[in-house]
């Protein structure tokens, strides 16, 4: 047997809010959220299901659930509890979770002198807890009760249990009358007490109280001498009546309480069993179609409704999930709004509106996974508080299952992509190594042919030069393949030294002189540029590729400009031309591997030059992007960090 929770240790300003049918519940939740944000302490919001709350209309109970969900979205830890008395349950929860402050509203009802409100009972039973009462909103003149409690409650009173209670007592009285001469009066009292117990078990608390009073009245009138009158010849029978009435009331109330607890436990067990079976099935689901099938079966059995499952597609637009059927009552526009807002749509005061569908978002820990569109089979379908909680919990389980399947698909695709990339890099590396030897031999042979004595006559000499130029171009492409493979496999090591930008650009210019023979090149490098810590060979390849790219995609006679200037802690380098510019929308795609500015072009190449540029620049801690010039042509912009260059001593 576990010990009850002890007093609260006030180690933090944790707040507890009890959400009820009163109009101040929403205000209490918002006040608690503000207090928690100011102090940084956690706060809790709970709903306590008592027999009186279960008697509320579904509209009021739906509003209570809505406020509880609002508290959860505002960062509260929420719970739904059950008990005979809300005060005792609230105190036990506060002590169990070490919550030292209870936020309550002021009493709105006029009570008799011996009656106490919720806050007063808390103060008497838990002096170790701090109570904060929030000022209530002004009510309309003449209003004395909560606007969330139905004013026409007498018309909604369940009168049938009381009628059955009266009939049961009448039948027991009629059946016991022939036994008057054969049984002692004490045994007849036991029969009436058994009647009260029966009324408490089958008809409820109020009917049991009525049965207690009717049993005492019937016993007095029909069995106590003188019979068929309320006169009592022996005063001791008055004590008998009082004891009988007290025992009947106590037994009836206890039995009704046990009946209530048993009913709540049975419903809770059914919900937990349904959730357990659903969670078990979802845990073994391997794809989206299986999840949809499990969801449809659970909604059909638990809610007598059909369901359509939407999942996000491109640009977060909802599409039908695989295996889900489109229902006529489902509106995709409302589902899209539900997905965007992250809140249920279609439930108003416990009833489904004219759309005849309830839309519930599927929210996983990392993202929103879709929307459930629930369409009831019965148009008068109502969703009680317990069912709404069950639906929200099942939606969370479905969302987690969808998130798990999504992550599995992403992991599988990433693994396939990694393996494909590794295989491609290995293939490129192997091809590059195998091609470099024959290309070197061909280059040597063409040089030998050009330097032969006597010299080759025309047109053989021109053909040898053309062969050498094509071999040089092919060698550049093979080197690009090899460099890209090395970079993708992480085998590149920077040999960084402090260099002037002018020296690096000069080295790259010397290697692409034939490519720039038909273009005008302008170099605009200020004399006060700082030193940069660069790998000279790799950065030379960057400028070589950029200049080669500009020469290949601009007509002869175009101007290519290479300029640079310092911006804060970085140096901006721009390679611009006055050619036709970049294709619209391809500013970012150009830096991807095997991407060319024109898909069908006579310009040779594999589309790796700019991809190598980006890899080398990023390896140096910089960035690169492409854009069209303000007037014409294309611009490739590099940003390289300055770092902390060494100080160069002045020469005298």
DODREN-884742 format. One line per 10 residues: their letters; for each residue x, y, z of C-alpha. Coordinates in pm, 1 decimal. Example, Ala and Ser with C-alpha at 12.3 -4.5 7.8 and 13.67 -1.06 7.14 Angstrom:
BEGIN
AS = 1230.0,-450.0,780.0 | 1367.0,-106.0,714.0
! end
This chain:
BEGIN
XXXXXXXXXX = 0.0,0.0,0.0 | 145.3,334.3,-108.8 | 158.6,627.9,127.7 | -33.4,946.5,36.7 | 179.3,1233.4,-95.7 | 318.8,1458.5,175.0 | 327.6,1837.2,197.5 | 458.2,2040.7,-93.8 | 819.0,2161.0,-82.5 | 814.4,2517.1,-225.4
XXXXXXXXXX = 1130.5,2485.5,-434.8 | 980.5,2654.7,-744.9 | 682.8,2865.4,-847.1 | 492.0,2579.8,-1013.9 | 124.1,2655.5,-1078.7 | -180.6,2427.9,-1099.9 | -504.8,2530.1,-1275.2 | -828.8,2331.6,-1253.3 | -1035.3,2368.8,-1571.4 | -1408.9,2355.1,-1508.5
XXXXXXXXXX = -1740.5,2467.4,-1659.7 | -1715.0,2819.4,-1518.0 | -1659.7,3118.8,-1748.3 | -1331.0,3205.6,-1574.7 | -1149.5,2888.6,-1685.2 | -1001.7,3040.2,-1999.7 | -889.1,3348.2,-1808.3 | -724.5,3128.5,-1543.4 | -533.4,2935.7,-1809.6 | -402.6,3251.9,-1974.1
XXXXXXXXXX = -305.5,3399.7,-1637.1 | -117.6,3082.5,-1543.8 | 62.7,3083.2,-1879.6 | 177.3,3443.5,-1828.0 | 294.7,3365.9,-1475.8 | 487.7,3061.9,-1597.8 | 652.2,3264.7,-1876.1 | 761.0,3528.5,-1625.7 | 905.6,3284.9,-1373.0 | 1019.7,3011.5,-1612.9
XXXXXXXXXX = 853.6,2746.0,-1395.8 | 632.6,2463.8,-1528.0 | 256.6,2473.7,-1489.1 | -18.8,2215.4,-1500.9 | -382.3,2223.1,-1613.0 | -619.1,1942.0,-1517.1 | -982.7,1846.4,-1569.5 | -1152.2,1654.2,-1287.5 | -1444.8,1437.5,-1394.4 | -1696.4,1423.0,-1110.5
XXXXXXXXXX = -2055.2,1296.8,-1120.9 | -2177.4,1656.1,-1144.7 | -1949.8,1725.7,-1441.3 | -2065.0,1411.5,-1619.7 | -2420.3,1547.5,-1592.0 | -2327.0,1863.0,-1786.4 | -2442.2,1897.3,-2147.8 | -2198.2,1802.8,-2419.2 | -2159.1,2167.3,-2523.4 | -2014.4,2262.4,-2183.5
XXXXXXXXXX = -1791.4,1953.4,-2174.3 | -1663.9,2025.9,-2525.7 | -1573.1,2377.8,-2415.5 | -1381.9,2236.5,-2116.0 | -1184.7,2010.6,-2348.2 | -1111.9,2303.4,-2579.7 | -967.9,2505.4,-2291.5 | -756.3,2207.0,-2183.8 | -616.2,2177.3,-2537.3 | -543.3,2549.8,-2538.6
XXXXXXXXXX = -347.3,2507.8,-2214.4 | -148.8,2221.4,-2367.9 | -58.9,2432.2,-2671.5 | 52.4,2712.8,-2437.9 | 302.4,2480.6,-2270.6 | 108.7,2325.8,-1982.6 | 121.6,1965.3,-1871.8 | -237.8,1844.5,-1890.3 | -425.3,1553.8,-1734.5 | -781.4,1428.2,-1700.9
XXXXXXXXXX = -860.4,1286.7,-1356.4 | -1164.3,1119.6,-1201.4 | -1300.0,1138.9,-849.6 | -1597.2,1200.1,-625.8 | -1473.5,1537.8,-503.8 | -1280.9,1786.1,-715.3 | -1112.0,1944.3,-412.6 | -955.7,1622.6,-283.7 | -836.5,1520.7,-631.9 | -681.6,1863.1,-696.4
XXXXXXXXXX = -496.4,1859.7,-363.5 | -364.8,1507.2,-421.1 | -242.9,1599.8,-770.2 | -72.3,1916.9,-645.6 | 112.3,1729.5,-371.4 | 207.1,1442.9,-599.1 | 365.1,1679.2,-856.5 | 500.9,1925.6,-597.7 | 287.5,2218.3,-721.1 | 287.1,2485.7,-454.3
XXXXXXXXXX = 42.7,2734.9,-611.3 | -319.7,2681.4,-713.4 | -480.8,2941.4,-937.3 | -857.9,2959.5,-878.7 | -1142.6,3192.4,-966.0 | -1378.8,3366.5,-730.8 | -1706.3,3204.0,-633.4 | -2000.3,3323.9,-844.0 | -2284.0,3157.5,-654.3 | -2472.3,3269.1,-346.3
XXXXXXXXXX = -2432.1,2993.5,-92.3 | -2591.7,2915.7,238.7 | -2387.9,2993.7,551.1 | -2281.4,2634.0,599.6 | -2181.3,2584.9,236.3 | -1827.0,2655.7,115.7 | -1687.9,2733.3,-225.6 | -1403.3,2559.7,-408.3 | -1135.3,2800.4,-284.5 | -1258.3,2784.9,76.2
XXXXXXXXXX = -1246.6,2405.9,76.5 | -894.5,2413.3,-65.6 | -784.5,2652.8,206.1 | -929.7,2436.6,483.2 | -801.3,2101.0,353.8 | -458.9,2214.2,225.3 | -311.7,2496.5,433.5 | 33.9,2419.3,288.4 | -73.5,2528.6,-62.1 | -74.9,2887.1,-185.3
XXXXXXXXXX = -405.7,3000.4,-337.3 | -428.6,3282.1,-591.1 | -778.6,3403.2,-674.6 | -821.3,3579.4,-1007.3 | -1067.1,3866.5,-1037.0 | -1378.1,3761.1,-1224.1 | -1524.3,3940.0,-1523.0 | -1827.3,4161.2,-1482.7 | -2157.5,3984.6,-1534.5 | -2479.8,4121.4,-1670.8
XXXXXXXXXX = -2718.4,4261.1,-1411.2 | -2938.6,3998.4,-1261.1 | -2714.6,3710.2,-1364.6 | -2647.2,3479.6,-1071.8 | -2529.8,3162.8,-1241.6 | -2268.0,3064.3,-1493.8 | -2367.3,3108.2,-1855.6 | -2216.6,2765.7,-1926.4 | -2458.0,2582.5,-1696.9 | -2789.4,2530.7,-1873.6
XXXXXXXXXX = -3055.1,2756.7,-1723.1 | -3330.8,2515.1,-1807.9 | -3181.3,2237.8,-1599.7 | -3510.9,2124.5,-1443.8 | -3642.0,2035.4,-1789.1 | -3327.6,1833.1,-1851.2 | -3356.6,1647.4,-1522.9 | -3353.3,1272.6,-1569.7 | -3692.5,1193.1,-1411.5 | -3712.4,831.2,-1521.9
XXXXXXXXXX = -3471.8,692.8,-1255.9 | -3685.4,858.5,-985.2 | -4002.5,707.9,-1129.0 | -3837.9,366.1,-1135.8 | -3722.1,418.4,-777.6 | -4079.6,491.0,-670.8 | -4209.6,185.0,-855.4 | -3941.0,-43.5,-707.9 | -4020.8,68.3,-352.6 | -4392.2,20.3,-422.0
XXXXXXXXXX = -4334.1,-331.2,-555.0 | -4114.8,-424.8,-259.0 | -4376.8,-288.3,-19.6 | -4651.0,-486.2,-191.8 | -4440.5,-800.3,-194.7 | -4344.4,-765.5,173.1 | -4697.4,-699.0,299.1 | -4795.0,-1072.3,308.2 | -4479.5,-1140.9,509.3 | -4580.1,-910.1,794.3
XXXXXXXXXX = -4710.6,-1197.5,1007.4 | -4418.5,-1428.2,925.3 | -4110.6,-1205.2,946.7 | -3980.2,-984.3,1219.5 | -3977.8,-610.7,1148.8 | -3596.9,-609.1,1156.3 | -3590.3,-847.8,859.4 | -3835.5,-630.1,669.7 | -3602.8,-335.7,732.5 | -3324.7,-538.5,567.8
XXXXXXXXXX = -3545.6,-589.8,262.3 | -3596.2,-214.6,230.4 | -3222.1,-151.7,272.5 | -3160.2,-401.9,-4.8 | -3403.6,-203.5,-217.7 | -3202.6,113.6,-157.0 | -2882.7,-67.1,-256.9 | -3051.5,-189.4,-575.8 | -3166.0,164.7,-659.4 | -2813.0,299.4,-602.4
XXXXXXXXXX = -2654.7,35.7,-826.4 | -2903.1,53.9,-1111.3 | -3056.8,401.6,-1093.4 | -2799.6,637.0,-946.9 | -2734.7,857.5,-647.8 | -3052.3,1070.5,-655.9 | -3280.8,773.0,-707.9 | -3113.8,595.5,-412.2 | -3181.8,894.1,-184.6 | -3547.6,897.8,-292.9
XXXXXXXXXX = -3569.1,522.1,-232.7 | -3431.0,572.3,120.7 | -3701.3,824.4,213.1 | -3976.2,619.2,47.6 | -3858.2,302.7,225.3 | -3877.6,469.5,567.2 | -4219.0,612.0,481.4 | -4351.3,275.6,358.5 | -4211.2,89.0,657.8 | -4375.2,336.3,895.3
XXXXXXXXXX = -4712.8,341.8,719.6 | -4754.7,-24.7,625.3 | -4562.4,-223.0,887.5 | -4518.3,-30.4,1215.3 | -4816.8,-59.5,1447.3 | -5064.4,94.9,1434.5 | -5059.1,6.8,1067.8 | -5187.1,232.1,787.6 | -5119.0,544.3,987.6 | -4826.7,763.5,1076.7
XXXXXXXXXX = -4891.4,735.8,1446.0 | -4632.4,541.1,1650.0 | -4732.2,382.0,1978.1 | -4371.8,310.1,2076.9 | -4125.4,601.6,2075.5 | -3836.8,362.5,2013.6 | -3953.4,331.4,1654.4 | -3848.0,691.1,1600.7 | -3490.4,585.7,1664.8 | -3544.7,296.1,1425.5
XXXXXXXXXX = -3666.4,534.9,1155.5 | -3368.4,766.5,1203.9 | -3115.7,482.1,1197.0 | -3286.4,322.6,899.7 | -3288.7,649.9,707.4 | -2924.2,723.0,791.7 | -2808.3,373.5,698.8 | -3011.7,382.1,377.2 | -2870.7,718.5,274.0 | -2510.5,624.4,356.8
XXXXXXXXXX = -2533.4,283.4,189.8 | -2705.9,433.9,-112.3 | -2447.2,708.1,-154.4 | -2153.3,471.5,-110.0 | -2302.0,223.6,-353.0 | -2371.0,497.0,-608.4 | -2013.1,619.2,-567.5 | -1877.1,270.8,-624.5 | -2102.2,237.3,-927.3 | -1965.3,564.2,-1064.7
XXXXXXXXXX = -1606.5,456.6,-1004.2 | -1670.0,117.9,-1164.1 | -1828.5,283.3,-1468.5 | -1537.2,524.1,-1507.4 | -1283.0,244.0,-1463.0 | -1463.3,29.1,-1718.7 | -1470.0,308.2,-1977.4 | -1108.1,391.7,-1908.8 | -1011.7,27.3,-1948.5 | -1194.6,11.5,-2281.0
XXXXXXXXXX = -1014.3,324.0,-2405.1 | -677.3,195.6,-2290.0 | -740.1,-142.2,-2450.9 | -836.1,21.5,-2779.9 | -530.6,248.0,-2772.1 | -306.2,-45.3,-2682.3 | -430.7,-250.8,-2975.4 | -394.2,44.0,-3209.9 | -42.0,125.6,-3086.0 | 55.7,-240.3,-3119.8
XXXXXXXXXX = -68.1,-254.2,-3477.9 | 90.1,79.7,-3570.6 | 425.7,-27.5,-3429.8 | 439.7,-312.7,-3680.0 | 320.5,-105.9,-3979.6 | 585.8,-82.7,-4250.0 | 428.8,155.3,-4500.0 | 167.2,425.6,-4537.3 | -101.0,191.9,-4672.0 | -87.4,-27.7,-4360.3
XXXXXXXXXX = -114.9,278.0,-4132.8 | -422.8,398.0,-4324.1 | -585.7,55.2,-4294.9 | -527.3,43.4,-3917.6 | -660.6,396.9,-3881.2 | -977.0,317.8,-4076.5 | -1046.1,6.4,-3869.6 | -992.2,184.7,-3537.4 | -1209.9,486.1,-3626.5 | -1485.6,257.7,-3753.7
XXXXXXXXXX = -1492.2,45.2,-3438.7 | -1438.8,320.3,-3182.9 | -1637.2,608.2,-3331.3 | -1875.2,451.9,-3585.0 | -1733.1,677.6,-3853.9 | -1533.4,664.4,-4175.5 | -1204.0,843.8,-4223.0 | -995.7,994.2,-4500.2 | -623.7,1044.8,-4442.5 | -437.7,1333.2,-4606.0
XXXXXXXXXX = -58.9,1362.8,-4611.2 | 152.8,1660.3,-4723.1 | 302.8,1651.8,-5069.6 | 498.5,1908.2,-5267.3 | 498.6,2258.9,-5114.6 | 297.4,2129.0,-4816.3 | -12.8,2065.6,-5029.0 | -229.4,1783.8,-4895.7 | -288.5,1476.2,-5106.0 | -477.0,1153.6,-5040.7
XXXXXXXXXX = -267.6,897.2,-4860.7 | -201.6,567.2,-5029.1 | -490.9,331.9,-4959.4 | -727.1,608.1,-4840.0 | -1059.4,664.4,-5015.2 | -1199.7,1010.5,-5086.3 | -1532.7,1070.1,-4908.2 | -1798.1,1301.4,-5052.9 | -1840.8,1499.6,-4730.5 | -1468.9,1581.1,-4708.5
XXXXXXXXXX = -1355.6,1925.2,-4822.3 | -987.4,1943.8,-4918.6 | -983.5,2318.8,-4859.1 | -1094.3,2279.3,-4497.1 | -839.3,2000.0,-4451.1 | -565.7,2227.9,-4586.9 | -668.3,2503.0,-4344.1 | -666.5,2253.4,-4056.8 | -315.2,2145.4,-4158.1 | -191.7,2504.2,-4177.1
XXXXXXXXXX = -343.9,2608.7,-3842.3 | -262.9,2286.9,-3656.6 | -604.8,2284.0,-3485.6 | -916.0,2070.9,-3517.6 | -1188.5,2214.0,-3740.5 | -1551.6,2111.9,-3767.1 | -1638.5,2046.9,-3402.2 | -1873.7,2304.5,-3253.7 | -2013.1,2250.1,-2907.2 | -1989.4,1873.2,-2938.9
XXXXXXXXXX = -2174.8,1848.9,-3271.4 | -2058.8,1816.5,-3631.3 | -2162.8,2125.0,-3834.7 | -2314.4,2133.0,-4181.4 | -1995.7,1997.9,-4339.6 | -2059.6,1663.8,-4160.5 | -1687.8,1609.8,-4109.9 | -1435.1,1660.6,-3834.0 | -1078.7,1750.0,-3935.2 | -802.8,1659.5,-3688.3
XXXXXXXXXX = -437.1,1753.4,-3753.8 | -172.9,1482.5,-3722.6 | 105.4,1650.2,-3525.6 | 426.9,1457.0,-3464.8 | 712.7,1580.7,-3243.2 | 905.7,1723.0,-3540.3 | 643.3,1815.8,-3799.9 | 280.3,1795.9,-3905.3 | 224.6,1468.7,-4086.1 | -123.7,1520.7,-4227.8
XXXXXXXXXX = -493.3,1550.1,-4144.6 | -765.1,1303.5,-4042.1 | -1105.8,1378.4,-4193.1 | -1361.9,1187.8,-3982.9 | -1709.7,1148.6,-4134.3 | -1973.6,995.9,-3899.0 | -2212.9,733.7,-4026.2 | -2493.6,890.3,-3819.1 | -2577.8,1255.4,-3890.2 | -2676.7,1309.5,-3523.6
XXXXXXXXXX = -2333.0,1195.6,-3410.2 | -2209.1,1354.2,-3086.8 | -1852.5,1345.8,-2958.6 | -1835.6,1335.1,-2576.3 | -1535.0,1458.5,-2384.9 | -1389.8,1109.0,-2339.4 | -1430.9,1028.1,-2709.0 | -1267.9,1355.9,-2811.4 | -970.8,1277.1,-2588.6 | -951.8,927.2,-2736.0
XXXXXXXXXX = -958.7,1071.2,-3088.6 | -682.0,1320.4,-3009.8 | -466.4,1049.3,-2852.9 | -519.2,816.5,-3147.8 | -431.9,1103.3,-3384.7 | -103.2,1148.3,-3197.7 | -25.3,776.6,-3232.6 | -104.2,786.6,-3604.9 | 114.0,1095.2,-3648.6 | 406.0,927.0,-3472.5
XXXXXXXXXX = 364.4,620.2,-3694.8 | 359.3,839.7,-4006.8 | 668.2,1022.3,-3883.8 | 845.8,691.1,-3825.5 | 763.4,565.5,-4176.1 | 869.9,902.0,-4320.2 | 1203.2,885.9,-4138.2 | 1255.6,528.2,-4257.2 | 1194.9,637.9,-4616.9 | 1431.9,932.5,-4579.0
XXXXXXXXXX = 1699.1,711.4,-4424.8 | 1660.2,455.3,-4701.9 | 1677.3,720.6,-4973.2 | 1979.1,879.9,-4805.8 | 2154.8,544.7,-4786.3 | 2081.4,470.2,-5152.3 | 2201.3,818.6,-5247.4 | 2519.7,776.2,-5045.5 | 2591.7,439.6,-5200.6 | 2521.5,573.1,-5548.6
XXXXXXXXXX = 2744.7,873.0,-5485.5 | 3022.8,653.6,-5350.5 | 2998.1,421.3,-5647.8 | 2996.1,710.0,-5891.9 | 3294.7,875.4,-5728.9 | 3487.4,548.8,-5731.7 | 3399.8,500.3,-6099.0 | 3502.0,855.3,-6188.2 | 3827.5,818.1,-5999.7 | 3907.1,491.4,-6176.5
XXXXXXXXXX = 3822.7,632.4,-6519.0 | 4023.4,946.3,-6453.2 | 4333.5,751.1,-6354.0 | 4302.3,515.2,-6651.1 | 4257.7,800.2,-6899.3 | 4544.4,1015.6,-6780.9 | 4813.9,772.7,-6905.0 | 4695.6,748.4,-7269.2 | 4630.1,1122.3,-7280.2 | 4983.5,1191.0,-7159.6
XXXXXXXXXX = 5121.4,957.6,-7428.3 | 4912.2,1126.9,-7698.4 | 5030.7,1469.1,-7582.4 | 5392.5,1357.9,-7600.1 | 5347.2,1207.9,-7947.3 | 5186.1,1523.0,-8084.6 | 5466.8,1736.0,-7942.2 | 5720.9,1502.5,-8102.7 | 5539.5,1530.1,-8436.5 | 5538.9,1910.6,-8415.1
XXXXXXXXXX = 5912.1,1924.0,-8333.2 | 6014.6,1662.4,-8592.3 | 6298.2,1743.6,-8833.9 | 6222.2,1805.7,-9107.5 | 5898.6,1979.8,-9003.3 | 5567.3,1829.1,-9101.7 | 5420.5,1982.1,-9415.1 | 5076.7,2137.9,-9418.1 | 4806.8,2038.0,-9346.8 | 4968.4,1769.5,-9125.8
XXXXXXXXXX = 5126.5,2027.7,-8893.0 | 4790.4,2197.4,-8837.0 | 4628.5,1860.2,-8768.9 | 4895.2,1781.7,-8506.0 | 4829.0,2116.0,-8331.0 | 4454.2,2050.3,-8335.5 | 4506.6,1706.1,-8187.5 | 4722.2,1854.5,-7912.1 | 4459.9,2122.6,-7829.8 | 4182.7,1861.3,-7807.6
XXXXXXXXXX = 4401.0,1639.9,-7589.4 | 4467.2,1936.5,-7359.4 | 4093.1,2006.1,-7333.0 | 4020.9,1640.4,-7262.3 | 4296.2,1636.1,-6999.1 | 4131.5,1932.5,-6824.6 | 3797.2,1750.0,-6813.5 | 3964.0,1437.1,-6679.2 | 4136.3,1642.2,-6410.4 | 3800.4,1791.8,-6318.2
XXXXXXXXXX = 3655.1,1443.9,-6283.3 | 3945.1,1336.4,-6065.6 | 3928.9,1648.1,-5848.0 | 3553.8,1614.7,-5796.8 | 3589.5,1249.8,-5701.0 | 3861.8,1336.7,-5449.9 | 3655.2,1616.9,-5298.9 | 3342.2,1405.2,-5266.0 | 3539.0,1123.9,-5100.4 | 3698.3,1367.5,-4854.6
XXXXXXXXXX = 4053.4,1302.7,-4972.0 | 4137.3,1667.4,-5033.8 | 4388.5,1836.2,-4799.8 | 4446.7,2211.1,-4824.1 | 4804.6,2336.5,-4841.8 | 4725.2,2689.2,-4730.5 | 4978.3,2970.8,-4743.2 | 4948.3,3348.4,-4719.1 | 4936.7,3473.9,-5075.9 | 4843.2,3788.2,-5262.3
XXXXXXXXXX = 4532.6,3755.0,-5475.9 | 4716.3,3905.4,-5772.0 | 4971.4,3623.1,-5772.4 | 4703.9,3350.0,-5764.4 | 4508.2,3515.5,-6046.7 | 4826.1,3551.6,-6252.9 | 4901.0,3179.3,-6222.4 | 4549.7,3086.9,-6336.2 | 4565.5,3335.5,-6627.8 | 4880.9,3176.9,-6760.8
XXXXXXXXXX = 4708.8,2839.2,-6782.8 | 4408.2,2954.4,-6986.8 | 4570.7,3197.1,-7231.5 | 4458.6,3003.7,-7543.7 | 4096.6,3002.8,-7418.2 | 4097.7,3381.0,-7369.2 | 4267.4,3465.9,-7699.0 | 3943.2,3594.1,-7856.2 | 3822.1,3784.6,-7545.7 | 3920.5,4100.7,-7364.7
XXXXXXXXXX = 4017.7,4043.2,-7001.1 | 4032.0,4323.4,-6744.1 | 4189.2,4267.8,-6400.4 | 4091.3,4525.1,-6136.6 | 4268.0,4439.0,-5810.6 | 4331.5,4721.6,-5560.2 | 4683.7,4750.0,-5424.9 | 4563.5,4753.6,-5062.5 | 4399.8,4410.1,-5068.1 | 4505.3,4201.8,-4765.5
XXXXXXXXXX = 4688.1,3873.0,-4787.5 | 4469.2,3561.5,-4808.9 | 4547.4,3217.2,-4668.9 | 4487.3,3003.5,-4977.0 | 4586.7,2680.0,-5141.4 | 4748.5,2827.3,-5449.2 | 4693.6,2526.9,-5673.4 | 4325.7,2479.5,-5586.7 | 4237.3,2849.7,-5595.1 | 4416.6,2871.8,-5929.1
XXXXXXXXXX = 4180.0,2599.7,-6049.3 | 3884.8,2811.7,-5924.6 | 3980.0,3115.8,-6131.3 | 4077.5,2896.2,-6425.4 | 3732.1,2733.5,-6427.9 | 3551.3,3066.6,-6390.5 | 3748.1,3231.4,-6671.5 | 3711.7,2923.6,-6891.8 | 3337.2,2916.6,-6823.0 | 3306.0,3284.3,-6917.6
XXXXXXXXXX = 3507.7,3232.2,-7236.6 | 3302.2,2930.0,-7346.2 | 2956.7,3084.7,-7296.6 | 3022.0,3433.4,-7434.7 | 3070.3,3523.2,-7801.6 | 3416.2,3618.6,-7931.7 | 3508.3,3978.1,-7858.2 | 3324.9,3984.4,-7524.2 | 3482.6,4144.8,-7221.1 | 3559.6,3950.9,-6902.3
XXXXXXXXXX = 3628.5,4146.9,-6584.5 | 3787.2,4014.1,-6266.1 | 3761.7,4260.1,-5976.1 | 3793.3,4243.5,-5598.7 | 3745.1,4462.2,-5292.1 | 3736.1,4414.1,-4916.2 | 3404.2,4405.7,-4727.0 | 3458.2,4388.7,-4352.3 | 3622.4,4057.0,-4262.3 | 3589.8,3917.9,-4616.3
XXXXXXXXXX = 3719.1,3985.8,-4965.0 | 3461.7,3986.5,-5245.5 | 3587.5,3868.0,-5583.7 | 3366.1,3911.5,-5892.0 | 3414.8,3748.9,-6233.6 | 3174.4,3923.5,-6473.1 | 3113.3,3925.4,-6846.8 | 2889.9,4111.8,-7090.2 | 2755.8,3799.9,-7262.2 | 2397.6,3667.9,-7279.4
XXXXXXXXXX = 2376.0,3605.2,-6904.0 | 2249.1,3308.5,-6704.7 | 1935.0,3108.7,-6787.0 | 1643.7,3225.2,-6565.7 | 1600.8,3018.1,-6250.2 | 1931.7,2829.8,-6282.2 | 2146.7,3052.3,-6060.7 | 2172.0,2779.6,-5794.3 | 2149.9,2469.4,-6012.3 | 2462.3,2568.0,-6207.1
XXXXXXXXXX = 2678.7,2468.0,-5909.8 | 2541.7,2114.5,-5903.8 | 2740.8,1832.2,-6056.8 | 2687.3,1752.5,-6425.5 | 2477.2,2066.4,-6474.9 | 2533.9,2283.6,-6780.6 | 2396.7,2622.1,-6872.6 | 2247.6,2482.3,-7193.0 | 2133.0,2122.6,-7208.8 | 2186.0,2103.9,-7586.8
XXXXXXXXXX = 2506.1,2287.0,-7674.5 | 2813.0,2248.7,-7892.0 | 3027.0,2362.9,-7599.1 | 3221.8,2069.3,-7459.9 | 3242.7,1970.8,-7095.3 | 3087.3,1754.5,-6825.6 | 2932.8,2035.0,-6620.9 | 3174.0,1992.9,-6329.7 | 3367.2,2320.1,-6338.7 | 3133.7,2525.0,-6118.7
XXXXXXXXXX = 3075.2,2231.7,-5882.7 | 3451.9,2217.4,-5826.4 | 3457.1,2593.7,-5773.4 | 3196.0,2569.7,-5500.4 | 3369.0,2277.1,-5326.5 | 3708.0,2452.6,-5321.1 | 3566.4,2786.7,-5203.8 | 3364.0,2621.7,-4926.8 | 3673.2,2424.8,-4821.9 | 3842.7,2763.9,-4771.2
XXXXXXXXXX = 3552.3,2878.5,-4549.5 | 3398.7,3102.1,-4814.9 | 3088.8,3110.2,-5031.7 | 3008.1,3155.6,-5399.4 | 2693.5,3240.6,-5592.8 | 2589.6,3337.6,-5945.0 | 2363.9,3616.6,-6065.2 | 2286.7,3818.6,-6373.2 | 2449.0,4158.9,-6403.6 | 2251.9,4480.3,-6362.2
XXXXXXXXXX = 2276.6,4556.0,-6735.7 | 2386.3,4236.6,-6913.2 | 2603.2,3931.6,-6872.3 | 2665.3,3699.2,-6579.7 | 2839.3,3757.3,-6247.9 | 3008.4,3496.6,-6028.6 | 3071.8,3631.0,-5678.2 | 3320.7,3475.9,-5431.8 | 3344.6,3568.6,-5063.7 | 3669.4,3460.6,-4894.6
XXXXXXXXXX = 3750.9,3524.8,-4527.3 | 4043.0,3758.2,-4455.0 | 4153.5,3589.6,-4134.4 | 4456.2,3729.3,-3953.2 | 4730.4,3789.0,-4210.9 | 5088.2,3839.6,-4090.7 | 5238.6,4185.1,-4085.7 | 5483.9,4251.6,-4370.4 | 5776.1,4470.8,-4260.9 | 5832.9,4782.7,-4464.0
XX = 6139.8,4800.4,-4689.0 | 6381.5,5094.8,-4653.7
! end
